Amino acid sequence: MAKIYTKTGDEGMTSLVGGKRVRKDCTRLEAYGAVDELNSHLGLLMASLSDETAVNCIMGCQNVLFCVGAVLATEAEEGKDLPQAVAPEDISALERQMDEWNATLPGWRGFVLPGGVESAARAQVCRAVCRRAERRILALAQEAEVPHGVVQYVNRLSDFLFVLALRENFLAGRDEILWQKSR
């Protein structure tokens, strides 16, 4: 088996898809690094889920995010479009699942603090990391091409993770922890 380490990043540089060398703290790496971090947190979340539908949804999200990361790690060549990492069906699948789960949940009672059962708390961590990834992708979009649908998908995914957290607490019979405004 080949060695996993190459030593080519020891000076703070790495290669993008296509071979171009860039600093590890550049905006592009921040964007796809945040997506990678989100994907790792989703794996941890998935390990705490018992519902097969939720597990399959998260696994689908991980696959889409892997494609998103690969596209974000690729600079567009002049005259060529980047591949689409997100299909409209990926976004509509999140929306359909959210609508289905949301229909079974109690209505809005106030702002929710992260917590409850472990899977709900992990879903909330994923939601927060997803929002950070969205901000990093938007920063990259100010400098370079980001394929259509990427920002929309990541935005919708954070909503999905919020609904999943609510659902996990509901299925466990745990009340949401509501924000109490300080006096």
SVG drawing of the C-alpha trace seen along z (x, -y; Angstrom):
<svg xmlns="http://www.w3.org/2000/svg" viewBox="-49 -43 57 45">
<polyline fill="none" stroke="black" stroke-width="0.4" points="0.0,0.0 1.3,-3.5 2.1,-5.9 -0.7,-8.3 1.6,-11.2 3.3,-13.1 5.1,-15.9 4.1,-18.2 2.0,-20.3 4.6,-20.8 5.2,-24.4 1.5,-25.4 0.7,-24.7 -1.6,-22.2 -2.9,-21.2 -6.3,-21.9 -8.0,-19.5 -6.0,-20.0 -2.7,-20.4 -2.5,-24.2 -0.7,-24.9 -2.3,-27.3 -1.9,-28.4 -3.8,-26.2 -5.5,-29.3 -6.9,-30.7 -10.6,-31.3 -11.1,-28.3 -9.7,-25.9 -11.7,-27.6 -14.8,-26.8 -14.2,-23.2 -12.6,-22.6 -15.8,-23.8 -17.8,-21.4 -15.5,-18.6 -15.9,-19.5 -19.7,-19.5 -19.5,-16.1 -17.5,-14.7 -20.0,-16.1 -22.8,-14.5 -21.1,-11.1 -21.1,-11.6 -24.7,-12.6 -25.6,-9.6 -24.0,-7.3 -26.5,-8.6 -29.6,-8.2 -31.8,-5.1 -34.4,-6.0 -33.4,-4.4 -35.1,-7.2 -33.0,-9.9 -29.8,-7.8 -30.4,-7.4 -31.2,-11.2 -27.9,-12.1 -26.0,-9.6 -27.5,-11.2 -26.4,-14.6 -22.9,-13.4 -22.7,-12.2 -23.9,-15.5 -21.5,-17.4 -18.6,-15.2 -19.4,-16.4 -19.7,-20.0 -16.3,-19.8 -14.7,-18.4 -16.2,-21.2 -15.1,-23.8 -11.6,-22.4 -11.6,-23.0 -10.8,-26.3 -12.8,-27.0 -10.8,-26.9 -11.3,-29.8 -14.1,-29.1 -15.2,-26.0 -18.0,-25.7 -17.5,-23.8 -19.5,-20.7 -22.8,-21.0 -22.3,-19.5 -26.0,-19.9 -29.0,-18.8 -32.4,-20.5 -33.6,-17.1 -31.1,-17.2 -32.7,-20.4 -36.3,-19.3 -35.5,-16.0 -34.5,-18.0 -37.6,-20.1 -39.9,-17.1 -38.4,-15.4 -38.6,-18.6 -42.3,-19.0 -43.1,-15.4 -41.4,-15.6 -42.6,-19.1 -46.2,-18.0 -45.8,-15.7 -44.3,-18.3 -46.0,-20.7 -46.2,-24.3 -43.7,-27.0 -43.6,-27.9 -40.5,-30.2 -36.8,-30.2 -35.2,-26.9 -31.9,-26.5 -29.7,-23.6 -30.0,-20.5 -32.3,-17.7 -31.4,-14.2 -27.9,-13.5 -29.0,-13.1 -30.9,-16.4 -27.9,-18.2 -25.6,-16.8 -28.0,-17.9 -27.9,-21.4 -24.0,-21.3 -24.3,-20.2 -26.7,-23.1 -24.2,-25.6 -21.3,-24.1 -23.4,-24.1 -24.1,-27.9 -20.4,-28.5 -19.7,-26.5 -22.4,-28.6 -20.6,-31.8 -17.2,-30.4 -18.8,-29.4 -20.3,-32.9 -16.9,-34.4 -15.4,-32.2 -18.3,-33.3 -17.0,-36.9 -13.6,-35.7 -14.4,-32.8 -17.2,-30.9 -19.3,-28.7 -21.7,-26.5 -25.4,-27.3 -27.2,-25.4 -24.4,-25.0 -25.3,-27.9 -29.0,-27.0 -28.3,-23.4 -26.2,-24.3 -28.8,-26.9 -31.6,-24.3 -29.4,-21.7 -29.1,-23.9 -33.0,-24.1 -33.2,-20.4 -30.8,-19.8 -32.9,-22.1 -36.1,-20.2 -34.2,-16.9 -33.2,-18.2 -36.8,-19.1 -38.0,-15.7 -35.4,-13.8 -36.5,-15.5 -40.1,-15.0 -39.7,-11.3 -37.8,-10.9 -40.6,-12.7 -38.3,-15.6 -39.6,-19.1 -37.6,-21.7 -35.6,-24.1 -37.0,-27.5 -35.0,-30.7 -35.9,-32.8 -35.2,-36.5 -33.0,-38.0 -34.4,-40.9"/>
</svg>
